[in-house]
């Protein structure tokens, strides 16, 4: 494998990721270009990135004050020059099999697909990476630069979109390396559910009693049974429960937002 040879721009946004970003950068060393957008790190993140630049990594480092997830990702995309883009978080890494798969699909020269979904394998605190038979989430992370769009009105769960055909890379996974404590996961669920509800209210989405009751339970069953997180023992149960709590918080906050809106 020739390093830095694939026609891919890796897009990495970061802030205070000194302990994570090094492995991320090493995992995308097959890309011809690595775009790193920092929003004001106060730890040694920039020192780490500059260290890889000194080693010859094709990194283009930018600073952009934090405008929110969608606009920061769009800023990173706007800097890219390669025909394909790979969106990757600082706490993620490409495994060796996925690396080869990405190199294969981006060097075929086929116009059949505008984007590729990649499976992400999460790391559960106290357990390690989720069981290999878990049905890992599919995320659209590899796409043609000139076809990608981003909904800038979203506040969370943003994703690049492409207009044409998409496929799924079946071989290899994206490793989500961050192990979150229950307290950290609950804090994130609280923040993300508020951001999601703000977007839903703006778009006129109204609450529903059936969703409030069934959506949390449905999400628990989806992850614990359908996605097979039961294979991870009690850690998989806790993970699925946290998904359920996020779903409940979103629906409950949506009720609260509309109630407060009606009182104004």
C-alpha positions as CSV (number, residue, x, y, z in Angstrom):
1,X,0.0,0.0,0.0
2,X,1.3,3.4,-1.0
3,X,0.7,6.0,1.7
4,X,-1.1,9.2,1.0
5,X,-2.1,7.9,-2.5
6,X,-5.9,7.5,-2.5
7,X,-7.9,10.3,-4.1
8,X,-9.6,11.0,-0.7
9,X,-9.8,14.1,1.5
10,X,-10.2,13.0,5.2
11,X,-12.3,15.6,7.1
12,X,-11.6,15.9,10.8
13,X,-13.1,18.5,13.1
14,X,-11.7,18.7,16.6
15,X,-11.3,20.5,19.9
16,X,-9.3,19.3,22.8
17,X,-8.7,15.8,21.3
18,X,-5.0,15.5,22.1
19,X,-5.4,11.9,23.5
20,X,-7.4,10.7,20.5
21,X,-6.5,12.5,17.3
22,X,-3.1,10.8,16.7
23,X,-4.6,7.3,16.1
24,X,-7.3,8.9,13.9
25,X,-4.7,10.6,11.7
26,X,-2.6,7.4,11.5
27,X,-5.6,5.4,10.3
28,X,-6.2,7.7,7.3
29,X,-2.6,7.7,6.1
30,X,-3.9,6.3,2.8
31,X,-5.6,9.6,2.0
32,X,-4.0,12.1,-0.3
33,X,-5.2,15.0,1.8
34,X,-6.2,15.3,5.5
35,X,-8.3,18.4,6.4
36,X,-8.1,19.2,10.2
37,X,-10.4,22.0,11.4
38,X,-9.8,23.0,15.0
39,X,-12.2,25.3,16.9
40,X,-9.9,26.5,19.6
41,X,-8.2,23.7,21.4
42,X,-6.6,24.6,24.8
43,X,-4.8,21.3,25.3
44,X,-2.0,19.9,23.2
45,X,-4.1,18.9,20.2
46,X,-2.4,21.4,17.8
47,X,1.0,20.1,19.0
48,X,0.0,16.6,18.1
49,X,-1.4,17.6,14.7
50,X,1.8,19.7,13.9
51,X,3.8,16.7,14.9
52,X,2.2,14.6,12.2
53,X,2.7,17.4,9.7
54,X,6.4,17.4,10.5
55,X,6.3,13.6,9.8
56,X,5.1,14.3,6.2
57,X,1.4,13.7,6.6
58,X,-0.6,15.7,4.0
59,X,-2.4,17.7,6.7
60,X,-3.9,21.1,6.0
61,X,-4.7,22.6,9.4
62,X,-7.4,25.3,9.8
63,X,-8.8,27.2,12.7
64,X,-12.5,28.1,12.6
65,X,-14.5,29.4,15.6
66,X,-17.2,26.9,16.5
67,X,-20.4,27.6,14.4
68,X,-22.2,24.4,15.3
69,X,-21.7,20.9,13.9
70,X,-23.2,21.3,10.4
71,X,-21.4,24.5,9.6
72,X,-18.1,23.2,10.9
73,X,-18.4,20.1,8.8
74,X,-19.4,22.3,5.8
75,X,-16.3,24.4,6.4
76,X,-14.1,21.3,6.3
77,X,-15.7,20.1,3.1
78,X,-15.2,23.5,1.5
79,X,-11.4,23.2,2.0
80,X,-11.2,19.7,0.4
81,X,-9.7,19.3,-3.0
82,X,-9.8,15.5,-3.7
83,X,-12.7,13.9,-5.6
84,X,-13.8,11.8,-2.6
85,X,-14.2,12.8,1.0
86,X,-14.1,10.7,4.2
87,X,-15.8,12.3,7.2
88,X,-14.2,10.9,10.4
89,X,-14.3,12.1,14.0
90,X,-11.2,12.6,16.1
91,X,-12.2,9.7,18.4
92,X,-12.6,7.3,15.5
93,X,-10.2,5.2,13.5
94,X,-10.4,3.2,10.3
95,X,-9.5,-0.5,10.7
96,X,-7.1,-2.2,8.3
97,X,-9.9,-4.0,6.4
98,X,-12.0,-0.9,5.9
99,X,-8.9,1.0,4.8
100,X,-8.4,-1.4,2.0
101,X,-12.1,-1.4,1.1
102,X,-12.1,2.4,0.9
103,X,-9.0,2.4,-1.3
104,X,-10.7,-0.1,-3.6
105,X,-14.0,1.7,-4.1
106,X,-12.4,5.1,-4.6
107,X,-9.9,3.9,-7.2
108,X,-12.4,1.9,-9.4
109,X,-13.3,5.0,-11.4
110,X,-16.9,4.0,-11.5
111,X,-19.7,6.6,-11.5
112,X,-22.2,4.1,-10.1
113,X,-22.2,5.5,-6.5
114,X,-22.1,9.0,-5.1
115,X,-21.6,7.8,-1.5
116,X,-20.9,4.8,0.7
117,X,-22.2,3.8,4.1
118,X,-19.7,2.6,6.6
119,X,-20.5,0.5,9.7
120,X,-19.3,1.9,13.0
121,X,-18.3,-0.3,15.9
122,X,-18.8,1.4,19.3
123,X,-16.7,0.8,22.3
124,X,-18.6,0.1,25.5
125,X,-17.0,1.1,28.8
126,X,-16.0,-1.9,30.8
127,X,-16.6,-4.3,27.8
128,X,-14.6,-3.1,24.8
129,X,-15.7,-3.0,21.3
130,X,-19.2,-4.3,20.8
131,X,-19.5,-8.0,19.9
132,X,-18.7,-8.7,16.2
133,X,-22.2,-10.1,15.6
134,X,-23.8,-6.8,16.7
135,X,-25.5,-5.1,13.8
136,X,-23.4,-1.9,13.9
137,X,-24.9,1.4,12.8
138,X,-24.5,2.4,9.2
139,X,-23.3,6.0,8.6
140,X,-22.8,7.8,5.3
141,X,-19.1,8.9,5.7
142,X,-17.6,8.4,2.2
143,X,-18.9,10.5,-0.6
144,X,-18.0,12.4,-3.8
145,X,-16.9,15.9,-2.9
146,X,-18.9,17.7,-5.6
147,X,-22.1,15.9,-4.8
148,X,-22.2,16.3,-1.0
149,X,-24.6,18.7,0.7
150,X,-25.2,19.5,4.4
151,X,-28.5,20.7,6.0
152,X,-27.1,23.8,7.8
153,X,-30.3,24.2,9.9
154,X,-29.7,21.0,11.8
155,X,-28.2,21.3,15.3
156,X,-27.3,17.7,15.9
157,X,-27.3,14.3,14.1
158,X,-26.1,16.1,11.0
159,X,-24.9,14.1,8.1
160,X,-23.7,14.8,4.6
161,X,-26.2,13.8,1.9
162,X,-25.7,12.9,-1.8
163,X,-28.4,12.8,-4.5
164,X,-27.4,9.7,-6.3
165,X,-27.0,6.0,-5.6
166,X,-25.3,4.8,-2.4
167,X,-23.8,1.5,-1.3
168,X,-22.6,-0.1,1.9
169,X,-19.0,-1.1,2.5
170,X,-19.5,-4.6,4.0
171,X,-15.8,-5.3,4.8
172,X,-14.2,-3.4,7.7
173,X,-15.5,-1.1,10.3
174,X,-15.0,2.4,11.7
175,X,-13.9,2.1,15.3
176,X,-15.4,4.5,17.7
177,X,-12.7,4.5,20.4
178,X,-14.1,6.7,23.1
179,X,-15.4,4.9,26.2
180,X,-18.1,7.1,27.8
181,X,-19.1,6.8,31.4
182,X,-22.9,6.6,32.2
183,X,-22.7,10.1,33.5
184,X,-21.0,11.4,30.3
185,X,-23.6,9.5,28.2
186,X,-26.5,10.9,30.1
187,X,-25.1,14.5,29.9
188,X,-24.6,14.1,26.1
189,X,-28.2,12.7,25.8
190,X,-29.5,15.7,27.7
191,X,-27.6,18.2,25.5
192,X,-28.4,16.4,22.2
193,X,-32.1,15.9,23.0
194,X,-32.4,19.7,23.6
195,X,-30.7,20.5,20.3
196,X,-32.8,18.0,18.4
197,X,-36.1,19.4,20.0
198,X,-35.1,23.0,19.0
199,X,-34.8,21.8,15.4
200,X,-38.1,19.9,15.5
201,X,-40.0,22.8,17.0
202,X,-38.6,25.1,14.2
203,X,-39.9,22.7,11.7
204,X,-43.4,22.5,13.2
205,X,-43.0,18.9,14.5
206,X,-45.7,18.4,17.2
207,X,-45.6,15.9,20.1
208,X,-47.7,12.8,20.2
209,X,-48.8,10.6,23.1
210,X,-48.2,7.4,21.1
211,X,-44.7,8.4,20.3
212,X,-44.0,9.4,23.9
213,X,-45.0,6.0,25.0
214,X,-43.8,3.8,22.2
215,X,-40.7,5.5,20.8
216,X,-38.5,4.9,23.9
217,X,-39.5,1.2,24.1
218,X,-39.2,0.7,20.4
219,X,-35.6,2.1,20.4
220,X,-34.6,-0.1,23.3
221,X,-35.9,-3.2,21.5
222,X,-34.3,-2.1,18.3
223,X,-30.9,-1.9,19.9
224,X,-31.0,-4.6,22.4
225,X,-32.7,-7.3,20.2
226,X,-32.7,-6.3,16.6
227,X,-29.2,-4.9,16.6
228,X,-28.1,-7.8,19.0
229,X,-26.6,-5.7,21.8
230,X,-27.8,-8.4,24.2
231,X,-24.6,-10.2,23.0
232,X,-22.6,-7.7,25.0
233,X,-24.2,-8.8,28.3
234,X,-25.1,-6.2,30.9
235,X,-23.1,-3.6,29.1
236,X,-25.3,-4.0,26.0
237,X,-28.4,-3.7,28.2
238,X,-27.1,-0.5,29.7
239,X,-26.2,0.9,26.3
240,X,-29.7,0.1,25.0
241,X,-31.3,1.7,28.0
242,X,-29.3,4.8,27.4
243,X,-30.6,4.9,23.9
244,X,-34.1,4.6,25.3
245,X,-33.6,7.4,27.8
246,X,-32.4,9.7,25.0
247,X,-35.5,8.9,23.0
248,X,-37.7,9.5,26.0
249,X,-36.0,12.8,26.8
250,X,-36.5,14.0,23.2
251,X,-40.2,13.2,23.2
252,X,-40.8,14.6,26.6
253,X,-38.9,17.9,25.9
254,X,-40.9,18.2,22.7
255,X,-44.1,18.1,24.7
256,X,-42.7,20.6,27.1
257,X,-41.6,23.0,24.3
258,X,-45.0,23.0,22.7
259,X,-46.7,23.5,26.1
260,X,-44.5,26.5,26.8
261,X,-45.1,27.8,23.3
262,X,-48.9,27.6,23.7
263,X,-48.7,29.6,27.0
264,X,-46.9,32.5,25.4
